[in-house]
Amino acid sequence: MSPRENRTDETEFFFKLTPERVLEAVEAGGFAPTGHWQILNSLENRVYDLRIFGDSESEASDAPGGPDPDQGGPHIEDAGERHVIVKFYRPGRWSADQILEEHSFLNELHAAEIPVCYPMEFPGGGTLRETEGIFFAIWPRTGGRPCDELGEEQAAILGRLVARIHNVGEAYPARHRLTLTPDLYAHQPLDYLERHEFLPVHLAKRYRAAVETTVEYYNMLIKDVPLIRIHGDCHAGNLLNAGQGWFFLDFDDFLTGPAVQDLWMLLPARDPHSLRLREIFLEEYRRFRDFPEHWLRLIEPLRALRFIHYAAWVARRWEDPAFPAALPHFGTIDYWENETRDLEEQVERFGDENPELSTSSGPAADGGAAEELTNKDFFWDWDDSEKPD
């Protein structure tokens, strides 16, 4: 059965969300929209900028802020009208309990005076509503500039902030969110790609071999590494600078995993300047919590797991009209040849980062140096414009 034949009514409604339906849902939730709306860039969810009637509430006064550069926070209008961001969650991805656990984590971080964009309460209480089987939530609109390029001062600030996020994250385990495991990020994605025949026949064995090698090395390295609640998608596209400091957006991929996942995604490059920023980040991070040096050995296997996970992420959503429009190259022979080669070269890097772990039997693509990848290679939903939660 094709994904198209397996669509649910909720999925069809999600694909066909119109501004009128969005406004009706927000009004049914107890807010009074003015009629102003704007569709925002998002592949995973459907996100809208709306204007509603009503003065700003107490959250404006207790939002993180001030002269401390480690603090930031959303700017909330205090006029008779204000902007909000409405996010409709992709159906079937998260349960209500999983979404509410995300919201709870955001409120924990806000209570700890960590600058995050946290959900608003509906007039009737709670932070989650449902329409036509689709969950949705509302956030204050955040102002600020996206991250262009991090310098040493920014790396130091973010090191302290991420450490504080992780301090909150280790306070107790998540009950409903997923855990970053090889099964979730490698075996399940590979199974989906194979069952739905996304992988070209001439590449399937090579791709599988690289996946299995990735899983083997990750399992060897993760044995003594604690897993805590982390952002999970902590790349620079999920940061904004409001003038008074950075704050974090989009905890949609919040999960349980190793702390180093948030580090490498924020500083993914391997050039000397980026490695220097990593040192500065860790120096400040360690002012708040421990980070053993050997945890860094997980970076390259985690990078490979992301390659695998994201290929299947797109494949699973290919019947969503937004995906072919945004990623027309996906699924072509050239795409899979490049993807397979990139994954094989990534496997070869495991030995470079961990000399005691030989990869001489790994599937080398060629003898040349691997090309340095960019943000868009790691983060397919990367957008240089402002990205609200």
C-alpha positions as CSV (number, residue, x, y, z in Angstrom):
1,M,0.0,0.0,0.0
2,S,1.4,3.4,-1.0
3,P,1.6,6.2,1.5
4,R,-1.0,8.1,-0.6
5,E,-3.5,5.1,-0.2
6,N,-2.8,5.0,3.5
7,R,-3.6,8.7,4.2
8,T,-6.0,9.4,7.1
9,D,-8.6,12.1,7.2
10,E,-6.4,14.0,9.6
11,T,-3.5,13.9,7.1
12,E,-5.8,15.2,4.3
13,F,-7.0,18.0,6.5
14,F,-3.4,18.9,7.4
15,F,-2.3,19.1,3.8
16,K,-5.3,21.3,3.0
17,L,-5.2,23.6,5.9
18,T,-6.5,27.0,4.8
19,P,-6.2,30.4,6.6
20,E,-9.9,30.3,7.2
21,R,-9.6,26.9,9.0
22,V,-6.7,28.2,11.0
23,L,-8.6,31.3,12.1
24,E,-11.6,29.2,13.1
25,A,-9.5,26.9,15.2
26,V,-7.8,29.8,17.0
27,E,-11.1,31.4,17.7
28,A,-12.6,28.1,19.0
29,G,-9.6,27.9,21.3
30,G,-10.7,31.2,23.0
31,F,-8.6,33.8,21.2
32,A,-10.0,36.6,19.0
33,P,-8.1,36.8,15.7
34,T,-8.2,40.0,13.8
35,G,-8.1,38.3,10.4
36,H,-4.4,39.0,9.7
37,W,-2.4,35.9,8.8
38,Q,0.8,34.9,7.2
39,I,2.1,31.4,6.4
40,L,5.6,30.8,7.8
41,N,8.3,28.5,6.4
42,S,8.1,25.0,7.9
43,L,8.2,21.6,6.3
44,E,7.5,19.4,9.3
45,N,4.5,21.4,10.7
46,R,2.1,24.1,9.5
47,V,3.0,27.4,11.1
48,Y,1.2,30.7,10.9
49,D,1.7,34.2,12.1
50,L,-1.6,35.6,13.3
51,R,-2.7,38.8,14.9
52,I,-5.1,38.6,17.8
53,F,-7.0,41.2,19.8
54,G,-6.1,41.6,23.5
55,D,-3.4,43.2,25.6
56,S,-0.2,41.4,26.4
57,E,-0.4,39.2,29.5
58,S,1.9,38.8,32.5
59,E,4.3,36.7,30.5
60,A,5.6,39.9,28.9
61,S,6.9,41.1,32.2
62,D,8.5,37.8,33.3
63,A,10.1,36.9,30.0
64,P,13.8,36.4,30.3
65,G,15.8,39.6,29.4
66,G,18.0,42.2,30.8
67,P,21.6,43.3,30.3
68,D,23.1,39.9,31.0
69,P,24.2,38.6,27.6
70,D,23.3,35.1,28.6
71,Q,19.7,36.1,28.8
72,G,17.3,36.8,26.0
73,G,13.6,36.2,25.4
74,P,10.7,36.8,23.2
75,H,9.5,40.4,22.6
76,I,5.7,40.5,23.1
77,E,3.6,43.5,21.9
78,D,1.8,45.5,24.6
79,A,-0.7,47.2,22.3
80,G,-4.4,46.3,21.8
81,E,-3.4,43.8,19.2
82,R,-0.5,41.4,19.2
83,H,1.1,38.7,17.0
84,V,1.1,35.1,17.9
85,I,2.6,32.0,16.2
86,V,0.2,29.1,15.7
87,K,1.8,25.7,15.1
88,F,-0.3,22.8,13.8
89,Y,1.5,19.5,14.5
90,R,1.9,16.9,11.7
91,P,-0.7,14.2,12.4
92,G,0.6,10.9,13.6
93,R,4.0,12.1,14.7
94,W,3.4,13.0,18.3
95,S,0.8,12.0,20.8
96,A,-0.9,14.5,23.1
97,D,1.3,13.3,26.0
98,Q,4.5,13.7,23.9
99,I,3.6,17.3,22.9
100,L,2.6,18.2,26.4
101,E,5.9,16.9,27.7
102,E,7.7,19.2,25.2
103,H,5.6,22.1,26.6
104,S,6.4,21.1,30.1
105,F,10.1,21.0,29.4
106,L,9.9,24.5,27.9
107,N,8.1,25.8,31.0
108,E,10.8,24.2,33.2
109,L,13.5,26.0,31.2
110,H,11.6,29.3,31.4
111,A,11.2,28.8,35.1
112,A,15.0,28.4,35.3
113,E,15.4,31.7,33.5
114,I,16.8,30.1,30.4
115,P,15.8,32.0,27.3
116,V,13.4,29.8,25.3
117,C,10.2,30.4,23.4
118,Y,7.5,28.7,25.5
119,P,3.8,28.0,24.7
120,M,0.9,30.3,25.7
121,E,-2.0,29.1,27.7
122,F,-5.4,29.1,26.1
123,P,-8.1,31.1,27.9
124,G,-9.7,27.9,29.2
125,G,-6.4,26.5,30.5
126,G,-3.8,24.2,29.0
127,T,-1.4,24.7,26.1
128,L,-2.7,22.2,23.6
129,R,-5.9,22.1,21.5
130,E,-7.2,19.9,18.7
131,T,-9.2,20.5,15.5
132,E,-10.2,17.8,13.0
133,G,-7.7,15.5,14.7
134,I,-4.8,17.9,14.4
135,F,-3.1,19.2,17.5
136,F,-2.1,22.8,17.7
137,A,-0.5,25.3,20.1
138,I,0.2,29.0,20.3
139,W,3.4,30.9,21.0
140,P,4.1,34.6,21.4
141,R,5.8,35.9,18.3
142,T,9.5,36.3,18.9
143,G,11.6,39.1,17.4
144,G,15.3,39.0,16.6
145,R,17.9,38.2,14.1
146,P,18.9,34.7,13.0
147,C,22.4,33.4,13.6
148,D,24.7,34.3,10.7
149,E,28.0,33.1,12.1
150,L,29.1,32.4,15.6
151,G,32.2,34.1,17.1
152,E,34.1,33.4,20.2
153,E,31.9,35.5,22.5
154,Q,28.8,33.9,21.1
155,A,30.3,30.4,21.5
156,A,31.0,31.1,25.2
157,I,27.5,32.4,25.9
158,L,25.9,29.4,24.2
159,G,28.2,27.0,26.0
160,R,26.8,28.4,29.3
161,L,23.2,28.3,28.1
162,V,23.3,24.8,26.7
163,A,24.9,23.6,29.9
164,R,22.0,25.1,31.9
165,I,19.5,23.5,29.5
166,H,21.2,20.1,30.2
167,N,21.1,20.7,33.9
168,V,17.4,21.1,33.7
169,G,17.3,18.1,31.3
170,E,19.0,15.7,33.7
171,A,16.7,16.6,36.6
172,Y,14.4,13.6,35.8
173,P,13.8,11.4,32.8
174,A,11.3,12.0,30.1
175,R,8.2,9.7,30.3
176,H,6.8,10.0,26.8
177,R,9.4,11.4,24.4
178,L,11.7,9.3,22.2
179,T,15.3,8.3,22.9
180,L,18.1,8.8,20.4
181,T,19.0,5.2,19.7
182,P,20.5,3.3,16.6
183,D,17.1,1.6,16.2
184,L,15.3,4.9,16.0
185,Y,17.9,6.8,13.9
186,A,19.3,3.9,11.7
187,H,17.4,0.6,11.7
188,Q,13.9,2.0,11.4
189,P,14.8,4.5,8.7
190,L,16.7,1.8,6.8
191,D,13.8,-0.6,7.0
192,Y,11.4,2.1,5.7
193,L,13.7,3.0,2.8
194,E,14.1,-0.7,1.8
195,R,10.5,-1.7,2.2
196,H,9.3,1.3,0.1
197,E,12.1,0.7,-2.5
198,F,13.6,4.2,-2.2
199,L,17.1,2.8,-2.5
200,P,18.3,2.0,-6.1
201,V,19.2,-1.7,-6.4
202,H,22.9,-1.0,-7.3
203,L,23.4,1.1,-4.1
204,A,21.3,-0.8,-1.6
205,K,24.0,-3.2,-0.3
206,R,26.5,-0.4,0.0
207,Y,24.1,1.8,1.9
208,R,23.1,-1.0,4.3
209,A,26.7,-1.8,5.0
210,A,27.4,1.8,5.9
211,V,24.4,1.9,8.2
212,E,25.4,-1.3,10.0
213,T,28.9,0.0,10.5
214,T,27.5,3.2,11.9
215,V,25.4,1.3,14.4
216,E,28.3,-0.9,15.4
217,Y,30.5,2.1,16.2
218,Y,27.8,4.1,17.9
219,N,27.0,1.2,20.2
220,M,30.6,0.8,21.2
221,L,31.0,4.4,22.1
222,I,27.7,5.1,23.8
223,K,28.0,2.4,26.6
224,D,29.2,4.7,29.4
225,V,27.5,8.0,28.2
226,P,24.5,9.2,30.2
227,L,21.3,10.1,28.3
228,I,19.3,13.1,29.4
229,R,16.6,15.4,28.0
230,I,18.1,17.5,25.3
231,H,17.0,20.0,22.7
232,G,17.7,17.4,20.0
233,D,17.7,19.8,17.0
234,C,20.0,22.5,18.4
235,H,21.4,24.0,15.2
236,A,21.9,27.7,14.5
237,G,18.7,27.9,12.6
238,N,16.9,27.4,15.9
239,L,18.5,30.5,17.5
240,L,17.5,34.1,17.4
241,N,19.3,37.1,18.9
242,A,16.8,39.7,20.3
243,G,19.5,42.3,20.9
244,Q,19.9,41.4,24.6
245,G,21.1,37.8,24.0
246,W,20.3,34.5,22.3
247,F,17.2,32.5,22.8
248,F,16.3,29.0,21.7
249,L,13.4,28.0,19.4
250,D,11.7,24.9,18.1
251,F,11.9,22.0,20.6
252,D,9.8,19.9,18.3
253,D,12.6,17.2,18.2
254,F,13.1,17.4,22.0
255,L,14.2,13.9,23.1
256,T,16.4,11.9,25.4
257,G,20.0,11.6,24.1
258,P,23.7,12.3,24.8
259,A,24.6,15.9,25.6
260,V,27.1,16.0,22.7
261,Q,24.2,15.9,20.2
262,D,23.3,19.5,21.0
263,L,27.0,20.5,20.8
264,W,27.9,19.1,17.4
265,M,24.7,20.4,15.8
266,L,25.4,23.9,17.0
267,L,29.0,23.7,15.8
268,P,29.0,21.2,13.0
269,A,32.0,22.2,11.0
270,R,35.5,20.6,11.3
271,D,37.7,23.5,10.2
272,P,40.3,25.0,12.7
273,H,38.2,28.0,13.5
274,S,35.1,25.9,14.3
275,L,37.2,23.5,16.5
276,R,38.5,26.6,18.4
277,L,34.9,27.7,18.9
278,R,34.1,24.2,20.2
279,E,36.9,24.5,22.8
280,I,35.5,27.8,24.0
281,F,32.0,26.4,24.1
282,L,33.2,23.5,26.2
283,E,35.3,25.6,28.5
284,E,32.2,27.7,29.4
285,Y,29.9,24.6,29.4
286,R,32.1,23.0,32.0
287,R,31.6,25.9,34.4
288,F,28.1,24.5,34.9
289,R,28.4,20.7,34.4
290,D,30.8,18.0,33.5
291,F,31.6,17.1,29.9
292,P,34.2,14.3,29.6
293,E,36.5,14.6,26.6
294,H,35.7,11.1,25.3
295,W,32.1,12.1,24.7
296,L,33.4,13.9,21.6
297,R,34.1,10.6,20.0
298,L,30.4,10.3,19.4
299,I,30.2,13.3,17.1
300,E,31.0,11.5,13.8
301,P,28.7,8.5,14.4
302,L,26.0,10.9,15.5
303,R,26.5,12.9,12.3
304,A,26.2,9.6,10.3
305,L,23.0,8.7,12.1
306,R,21.5,12.1,11.2
307,F,22.3,11.4,7.5
308,I,20.3,8.2,7.7
309,H,17.5,9.6,9.8
310,Y,16.9,12.6,7.6
311,A,16.8,10.6,4.4
312,A,14.0,8.5,5.8
313,W,12.4,11.6,7.3
314,V,11.9,13.0,3.8
315,A,10.9,9.7,2.3
316,R,8.1,9.3,4.9
317,R,6.7,12.7,4.0
318,W,7.1,12.5,0.2
319,E,3.3,12.5,-0.3
320,D,3.1,15.9,1.4
321,P,3.1,18.4,-1.5
322,A,5.4,20.7,0.4
323,F,8.3,18.2,0.2
324,P,8.7,17.6,-3.6
325,A,8.4,21.4,-4.0
326,A,11.1,22.1,-1.5
327,L,13.4,19.1,-2.3
328,P,13.0,18.2,-6.0
329,H,16.4,16.4,-6.2
330,F,15.4,13.9,-3.5
331,G,15.0,10.3,-4.7
332,T,17.0,10.7,-8.0
333,I,19.8,8.4,-8.8
334,D,22.3,11.3,-8.4
335,Y,20.8,12.0,-4.9
336,W,21.2,8.4,-3.7
337,E,24.7,8.1,-5.2
338,N,25.8,11.2,-3.3
339,E,24.0,10.1,-0.2
340,T,25.6,6.7,-0.2
341,R,29.1,8.2,-0.9
342,D,28.7,10.8,1.9
343,L,27.6,8.1,4.4
344,E,30.6,5.9,3.4
345,E,33.0,8.7,3.7
346,Q,31.5,9.5,7.1
347,V,32.1,6.0,8.2
348,E,35.8,6.4,7.2
349,R,36.0,9.3,9.6
350,F,35.2,7.2,12.6
351,G,38.8,5.9,12.5
352,D,40.2,9.4,12.1
353,E,38.4,10.6,15.2
354,N,39.0,7.4,17.2
355,P,42.4,5.8,16.2
356,E,41.8,2.9,18.5
357,L,38.7,1.9,16.5
358,S,39.9,0.7,13.1
359,T,37.7,1.3,10.1
360,S,40.0,-0.4,7.6
361,S,37.2,-2.8,6.7
362,G,34.7,0.0,6.2
363,P,33.2,0.8,2.8
364,A,35.6,3.5,1.5
365,A,34.2,5.4,-1.5
366,D,37.5,6.6,-2.8
367,G,41.0,7.7,-1.7
368,G,40.3,11.4,-1.8
369,A,39.6,13.8,1.1
370,A,36.0,14.3,2.0
371,E,34.4,17.5,0.9
372,E,33.5,19.8,3.8
373,L,29.7,19.9,4.2
374,T,27.6,23.0,4.9
375,N,24.7,23.7,7.2
376,K,22.2,22.8,4.4
377,D,23.8,19.3,4.1
378,F,23.0,18.7,7.8
379,F,19.8,20.5,8.1
380,W,17.4,20.2,5.2
381,D,14.9,22.5,6.7
382,W,17.6,25.2,7.1
383,D,16.3,28.7,6.4
384,D,18.3,31.9,6.8
385,S,15.1,33.9,7.6
386,E,13.6,34.3,11.0
387,K,12.3,30.9,12.2
388,P,9.6,31.0,15.0
389,D,8.9,28.0,17.1
